[in-house]
Structures are given as C-alpha cells and as structure tokens.
Amino acid sequence: MHADIVDLREFYHSPLGHLAEHSITMALASIWARLPEERLVGLGYAVPYLDRFREDTERTFAFMPAGQGAVNWPLGEASATALVFDEELPLPDASIDRILMVHSLEFAENPRETMKELWRVLAPGGRLIIVVPNRRGVWARMEHTPFGSGRPYSRGQLTHLLRETNFTPGSSAEALLFPPSKHRAMQKLRSAFERLGRRLWPMFSGVLVVEAQKRLYQGLPVAARASRRVFVPVLAPSGVPSTRTSLNRRPLDNPPQRR
C-alpha cells in the first residue's frame, strides 16, 4: 500500500523532513552532478529532489502512482505532474534518459514488472537511481516517517532485482545515517552523526541510494501481459429481435432504426 500524498508532503515540511531531504540530496549529488539536456522522470514522490536537477534538463516530469495521489509541481508554473500506474507508464519506448525513484519501489505491487516497465521507457544507455529504505537501518523500523512504510531492501536484494530485470548496478551511496528522532537536541547533532556514521556504520544507513544502467546486450524474455487497466463500456449494446417473425411484424413504412 502506497504512502498517502498528504503524509508525504507533511513529512517533508517538518524539521525532520528537511534534514532527511538534505541528507538524500547530498547522496544524489555524489552520483549525478548535472543532467544537461536530458529527459528526467521522478517516479513516486520525488518532487523534493527534482528541483536540483530540472534547471539543466531538457524537461522534467513528476510521475506519481495512483495509489499515492498527486500534487501540482512545480509551484507557480505549468504542471509537470502526472498520475500514473507504475507498470504502464504513459511514455513511448526508449524516450527517457534518467529516472529517479523515491518512495516508489518499496510500495510497488510487483517490483519486477515495475522495473521491466522502466527498462522499456529508458533510452539505450539510460540510467536510474533508486532510493529505497535499508532493511538493516533504523529508519525502516520507525513508522513516523515514510521510510518506515512499504518493503525495505538489503543491498543484495536490490542488486539481484536490478540484474534480473536487465540493469547493471553502478555507483551507490548511503544517506540518513542519523537517528529519526523528533527531538531538537538530537536533530542538532545530525551532522556529527552523519560524519561518524559514514566511517563506522554505513551498512546501517536509513536508505540505500543505488544507480543502475539499462543493459542492452541480454534480451528480456517476451511474455504476454494482460493490461491492469479496467475499461468500462460507455454504451451498453441493445438487444435485437431474436426471430424472423418479430422482424416481419414491423410495418414496412417504419424500417428498423439503429440504436
């Protein structure tokens, strides 16, 4: 079950949310410095991190899952937000250069199908970054943050999923190496905890930040997949007379009308 858009927005407007955003942004910057003239999609709730990249990109979209809900982004400008189903993105094949997944993979109903769909829309050589709760971290055990919801991953599980869906894992980083405390005194020590954590307990970070590249030299097996969309008929078909007698009873000067 996806985190609710209201809860996500409230968290990132809180003091703890600001600290979490800063920590994850620094981890992202160590992997992607700039994205000049590239097409970027943020999937999940990535809007707190998209502003850093969108000035250099050709265009940037914020795709938000239907189970989560959506907000308008960017504020005060033409909306670049779309409400989507993460296994059927409204994009042509090989049309996107970069994908940033935040608050996304841990809520995916079928992670393998979601990753296959991302492989489809990424251009040859395209890259993605996944930000996902760390199974070993403290943040995955605390329900007062969105990182305590959904399915956390270990680094090995994430690497296996990427390779299984034809991605090559690349650079990685850690973030949220401080405790998810709401107390101001603990929050003031955030920088010290981050510096110490990178040296002593990086495996217990709150989130894993992993980059991967689309792999082309090994094909994915082709399998028919039924659409998850539900189509409701607008017009129900009307019945027709079942016997010739009923048709012959209709007056000749009043021919049958199509409905």
Order of alpha helices (4+ residues) and beta strands (2+ residues): alpha-alpha-beta-alpha-beta-beta-beta-alpha-beta-alpha-beta-alpha-alpha-beta-alpha
